[in-house]
Amino acid sequence: MTPRLEEITPRTVDAALGIRVRPDQEHAVRPVAHSLAEAYVHPADVAWPRLIVADDDRPVGFVMAFLGIDWHGDGSVFRSGLWRLNIAAGEQGRGYGRFAIEFVAAELRRRGDQRLYVTWQPGPTGPERFYQRLGFHSTGESSGDQTVGVRELT
């Protein structure tokens, strides 16, 4: 398996919009359309949306990173991390989410970041265990009703 990430362009936007998670996960992650709207209203150097494409050219997911966001809104703390991860319902469990996170981690390292942040919806159908298996741990913070996690990149 050699998936890749592709920039969202007029050619790939419909494929990105077609990504749907399992129904029992819809409460835990916003749809791709919402993510693309968020990317549209943020500067290009903050939102980093990408389509996850399988080696046979099938769109299998969507990932969006945030780059240097003013975490508290007061200029005191800037963080980068995983903003959104949507793996299509029929494509889960095949390594695409892990691939996307490792790609984002490499991109953040390349940009000089030392930590990769993520938030997740707590609960039995949320992705907490998935993120923990990939080296994330809770910071003890929350963002709204979401748990904030971090992974060291050094």
Sequence and secondary structure as in RCSB ss.txt:
>XXXX:A:sequence
MTPRLEEITPRTVDAALGIRVRPDQEHAVRPVAHSLAEAYVHPADVAWPRLIVADDDRPVGFVMAFLGIDWHGDG
SVFRSGLWRLNIAAGEQGRGYGRFAIEFVAAELRRRGDQRLYVTWQPGPTGPERFYQRLGFHSTGESSGDQTVGV
RELT
>XXXX:A:secstr
   EEEE  TTTHHHHHT    GGGTTTS  HHHHHHHHHHS TTTEEEEEEE TTS EEEEEEEEEEEETTSSS
S EEEEEEEEEE GGGTTSSHHHHHHHHHHHHHHHTT SEEEEEE  STTSSHHHHHHTT EEEEEEETTEEEEE
EE  
